[in-house]
């Protein structure tokens, strides 16, 4: 496996860190809900919100990957990136 890296701007890192912090807060909230014996339906609703937050973050990172990493590889003639993308989309759809 290659040891590729993605160089992100400080603004992009800040956006991602903020979203991850929000997700962490949501998870702590669910943990508290469990400790406080909150009704299952309410916990499940919060878990659904967390799932949507994670999917949204994944889509954000995927979009940046397409616009930055993938487009640069294609410009350089590295068409193997398409195989990487296909494998990535297959993981997303499982």
C-alpha positions in Angstrom: 0.0 0.0 0.0 1.3 3.4 -0.9 1.9 6.0 1.8 0.0 8.9 0.2 -0.8 12.0 2.0 -3.3 14.8 1.5 -2.2 18.3 2.2 -5.1 20.3 3.5 -5.3 24.0 4.1 -5.6 25.2 7.7 -9.1 26.4 6.9 -10.1 22.9 5.7 -8.5 21.3 8.8 -10.5 23.7 11.0 -13.7 22.8 9.2 -13.1 19.1 9.6 -11.9 19.4 13.3 -15.1 21.4 14.1 -17.3 18.8 12.5 -15.5 16.0 14.3 -15.8 17.9 17.6 -19.6 18.2 17.0 -19.8 14.5 16.4 -17.8 13.7 19.5 -20.2 15.9 21.5 -23.2 14.0 20.0 -21.6 10.7 21.1 -21.0 12.0 24.6 -24.6 13.0 24.7 -25.7 9.5 23.8 -23.5 8.1 26.5 -25.1 10.4 29.0 -28.5 9.4 27.7 -27.7 5.7 28.3 -26.4 6.5 31.8 -29.6 8.4 32.6 -31.9 5.6 31.2 -33.4 7.8 28.5 -36.1 6.2 26.5 -34.8 4.0 23.6 -36.6 5.9 20.9 -34.9 9.1 21.9 -31.5 7.5 21.9 -32.1 6.0 18.5 -33.1 9.4 17.1 -29.8 10.9 18.4 -27.9 7.9 17.0 -29.5 8.6 13.6 -28.4 12.2 13.9 -24.8 11.1 14.5 -24.9 8.8 11.6 -26.1 11.6 9.3 -23.3 13.9 10.7 -20.7 11.2 9.9 -22.1 10.7 6.4 -22.1 14.4 5.8 -18.4 14.7 6.9 -17.5 11.7 4.7 -19.2 13.3 1.7 -17.4 16.6 2.5 -14.0 14.8 2.5 -14.9 12.8 -0.6 -15.8 16.0 -2.5 -12.5 17.5 -1.6 -10.7 14.3 -2.6 -12.4 14.4 -6.0 -11.6 18.1 -6.6 -8.1 17.9 -5.3 -6.4 14.5 -5.2 -8.2 12.8 -8.0 -8.2 15.7 -10.5 -4.4 16.2 -9.9 -3.7 12.5 -10.4 -5.7 12.5 -13.6 -3.9 15.6 -14.8 -0.6 13.8 -14.2 -1.8 10.8 -16.2 -2.2 8.6 -13.2 -5.4 6.8 -14.3 -5.0 4.1 -11.6 -6.7 6.6 -9.4 -9.9 5.5 -11.1 -9.5 2.0 -9.7 -9.0 3.5 -6.2 -12.2 5.5 -6.7 -14.2 2.5 -7.7 -13.0 0.6 -4.6 -13.9 3.6 -2.5 -17.4 3.9 -3.9 -17.9 0.2 -3.3 -17.0 0.7 0.4 -19.3 3.7 0.6 -22.2 1.6 -0.7 -21.8 -1.3 1.8 
